[in-house]
Amino acid sequence: MKVYSIKTQLKWCCLFLMLLQVFACSKKSPSYRENISVSESYASENDLKASAASEEVKYKSTIETIEKQKLKIIKTGELKLKVKNVKRATAQIKTLLEKYNAYIANLRYENTSYQKQNNFTIKVPKAYFDMLLDSISTYAEVLDYENVSTQDVTEEFLDIETRLATKLQVKERYETILKKKAKTVEDIIYAEEKLGAIQEEIEVAQGRLKYLSNRVMLSTIHVKLYEEIPYKVSKVKTETFGSKFKRAISFGWTFLENLVLTLVHIWPVILIGVVGFLLYRKRKKTKLENIN
């Protein structure tokens, strides 16, 4: 009996241990999946942080590049001045331009019955822009308006420079291909076509850079000078009897001269008319005598 009870107890112990093992495995499986989920979410969070850090680095790099390079600012000014004498004020401004190493790009002068006006455009080094603008204002009898505008082209300038550097590198690669790797006629033609297209894009970019550089280096001032002309009222003269009589005699004499000249011009017609009239009278007289 004791042996049987011991065997029975051993069976129950083995069954209990098996149940414990099954229960432990069932607990372990969801815990493992939870760990994977947590690790994946952690990894995605790290990726987001890395991406944000990368964007921040790019932003800081761009800011540092702009700070290292001077800002590219295009400045433009407009002035409209009323002056006492347009020509004198223009001459004074031309003398002033020599002081600031500036020049007049174009000029248009207008003269009407009520106003004289001179419109011209000045190109001046950006360092002297404000000083020249203030100096021109001092010649005004009345300053109608003064406007200043700026255009920041730094970003466009950097973008073109970056693209230009890239295009130059591409050009070098195609030149290397053309010199060393192009073996067939097709390869040579293909490389030359690509080189021509890249060269055209490079020239366009260089032209744009040159244009922007000139606009930045030389600021623009548009000046309008005008001088008002006083309106003159014409006096109405009253005629006397004597002046009217003289005018009438002169008119009559002129009419008589024109009449005589007209008759002289048509003397053939008058002669034919007189001869015809005389013949008509003679014929009529002959008929009357025959009747009688």
Secondary structure, 3 states (H helix, E strand, C coil): CHHHHHHHHHHHHHHHHHHHHHHHHHHHHHHHHHHHHHHHHHHHHHHHHHHHHHHHHHHHHHHHHHHHCCCCEEEEEEEEEECCCHHHHHHHHHHHHHHCCCEEEEEEEEECCCEEEEEEEEEEEHHHHHHHHHHHHCCCCEEEEEEEEEEECHHHHHHHHHHHHHHHHHHHHHHHHHHHHCCCHHHHHHHHHHHHHHHHHHHHHHHHHHHHHHHHHEEEEEEEEEEECCCCCCCCCCCCHHHHHHHHHHHHHHHHHHHHHHHHHCHHHHHHHHHHHHHHHHHHHHHHHHHC
